[in-house]
Amino acid sequence: MSGRRRGGLPGMKLLLGLVIVLVVWLGWRNFSGLFQSGDDEQAQAAVEQFYSFEQQGDYGSAWELFHPEMQQRFKKAEYIQNRAHIMMQDFGVNTFDVHIGSPSRVADWKMTEGAAPISVVYEFDVEELFHSQYGNFTIVQPCYAAYDSGKWKLLWSYEQLHAGNTQNAH
């Protein structure tokens, strides 16, 4: 009888080892999923917040949601002044409607030619519908969100577009 126990013991050890490996693997998948799931929703929430501020004419708060690369491109006071001028004086509007498309994950995205790539961004097609003294018109612009310093931040593309190419070259 003791021979049977010894014969079953290696099989039990193997089974127990497989169960432990399975539990560790499932635990790791669930743990790592906590940090990856919902990124697209969080990125979209940042884009929605940015355009909500823009709709309210709160360009200073919108500027705060820019990625550091965008903040380097525009000084805050300059952005506030120029945005207000474009919207109210040039376009003749006080507010506008916004539609934000579904997110699309993009790897190694660049804001400009020669810029360091950002490993993961989410791209959104943003439509702004203006009702102005010059009639109704829509601006469609791809918008990008990247994770920086614990928050999702907004970027626009400044890569050179080529004739017939309306999409950002990735």
N, C-alpha and C positions, 0 to 999 in steps of 0.2 A: 504494500500500500504506500509506503514511503517512496517507492520508485515512481508511482503515478503522480505523486505530488511534485516531485522534482521535474518530471516531464512536463507538467502543466505550468510550472512556475516561469520558465522562459517565455512561453506563449502569453502568459498574463502580463509579464513585463513589457513585451512587445506591444500588446494591446493597450496597456496603460500609457506607454510612450506615445503611441499614435493618438490617443485621446488628448494627452497633454499638448502635443504639437497642434492638433486641431483647435483646441481651446485657445491657445496662444495666438494662432493665426487669425481666428475669428475675432478675438479681442483686439488685435492690432488693426484689422480692417475697420472695425467699428470706431476705434479710437482715432485713427487717421481720418476717417470719414467726417468726424466732428469738425475738423479744420478745413475740409474741402467742400463739404456740402453747403449749399446756400451762398457760395461766393457770387454766383451770377445774380442772385436776388439782392445781395448787399451792394454789389456794384450798381445794379439798376436803381436801388434806393438812393444812392449818391447822385446819380445822373438826374433822377426825378427831383431831388432836393435842389440841385443846382438850377434847373430850369424853373422850379417853383419860385426861387429867389429872383430869377431874371424876370419872371412874369410880374412879380410884385414891385419891380424896379429897385430891388435891394441888391445892387451890383457888388457892393462891398462883401456881403455874406456869400454871394456867388463866387467871388474871387477867392475867398478862403477855402473853397472846395476844389480849387485848381491844384493839380500836381505841382511839385516844386519846379519842374521844367517849364510849366506854363507861367508860374509866378515870376520866374526869371525873365520870361518873354514880355510880360506886362507888369509895370509897377501898379500897385493897387489904385492910387489916386488917378493915374492915367486911364486905367481900365474903367473905373466908375464914370469918369467924365466922358470918355469916348463912347461907351455903351449907351449912356443916357442920351448923348447927342445923336447917335445913329438911330436909336429907337424913336425918340420923341420928335426930333427936328427933321432928320432925313426921311424916316419912314412915315412920320406923322401919326404914330400910334402910341397909346398909353399901355396897352397890354396885347397879348397874343395867345392863341391856343397852341398847345404842344401835344404831339403824339410821339412816344418813344417806342421804337420797335423792340423785338426780342433780342436778347444778348447772344453774341457769337464769340466764343473764346478764340483768341489769337495768340500764337506763341511768337516770341522774339520780335515784337513790334517796335518800330522806330518812329519817333515824332518827326524827325527830319533826316535827310540824307546824311550819313556819317555819324549820326547820334548813336550812343550806346543803346543796344536793344533792351527792352523791358521784357522779362521772361514771359509774363502772362498778363494780358489785358483782355477786357471784354469790349467788344465793339457794339454800338447801338446806332441805328439810323434814327436821327431826330428830325422831325418835321415841325417847323414853326409856321403857323398859319396867321397871317397878318390881315387885319381889316383896317385899311387906311384911306385917307383922302384920295389916294392914287389908285384905289381899287383893292381887291383881295389878291394876295400873292402868298406863295409858300416857299420857304427856304428849306432844303433838305441837306443835312450835314451829318456825316459820320462823326460820332463822338466816342471816346474811349475812356474806360475806367481802369486804373491800375492801383494795386495795393501799395501804400507807402506809409511808413511810420504808424502802423496800426489802423489805418483808415483807407477807404476807397476814395481816390482822387481823380478828377476829370482832366482829360487831355483832348486836344484837337490835333489833326494831322497837318503837317506843313511840308510833307514830301512833295516833290515836283510831280505833277500829273502830266502824262503824255497824251497826245491827241487820241481821242477815242477811249481813253482809260478814265473811268469815273470812280474807280475803286482804289483804295490805298494799296500800293504794292507791298506785300508782306514778305 
